[in-house]
Amino acid sequence: MLDFYKIGLRLRETRVSKKISMEKLAQLSGVSFTTIYRIEKGAKPDAETIAKIAVALGVSTDFLLCINELKGQDTESSYEFIMQRLNKLKNIENLLSPQELKLFGEKLKDLANELGKE
């Protein structure tokens, strides 16, 4: 069963991590500020609204709806773990040679493609 409070938290965390205000998300998605505010507070969103918001944020609807958690996967902690690791990589260009950086980028793309297939 969907947990609308968790969906609201996921929406807010994603929006904040991308440094997008509710006003900006409303503009990008075509969803009203009030609707976004209500969803973040735990209101039940409709499918079209979630789809618009997901596109605007560049995430999947499954991610916003915490679908993997319903399947028994702890994506929230996985997401936090990945975000922590990515934040540590911000200065990676200072640690790797140009060739190593290119190889790292290719491997990261391969990983993203594999994750997208699941």
URQUI-V185738 format. One line per field, one symbol per residue. ss: DSSP state (A for helix, B for strand, O for the rest). phi: phi as a letter, one per 20 degrees, with the letter a starting at -180 (. if undefined). A space follows every 10 residues. Layout:
ss: ???
phi: ???
This chain:
ss: OOOAAAAAAA AAAAAAAOOO OAAAAAAAAO OOAAAAAAAA OOOOOOAAAA AAAAAAAOOO AAAAOOAAAA OOOOAAAAAA AAAAAAAAOO OAAAOOOAAA AAAAAAAAAA AAAAAAAO
phi: .fdfffffff ffgffffeld ffffffffem dfggffgfff eoffeeffff ffffffemce fgffelffff eneeffffff ffffffffeg dffeddfgff fffgfffffg ffffffef
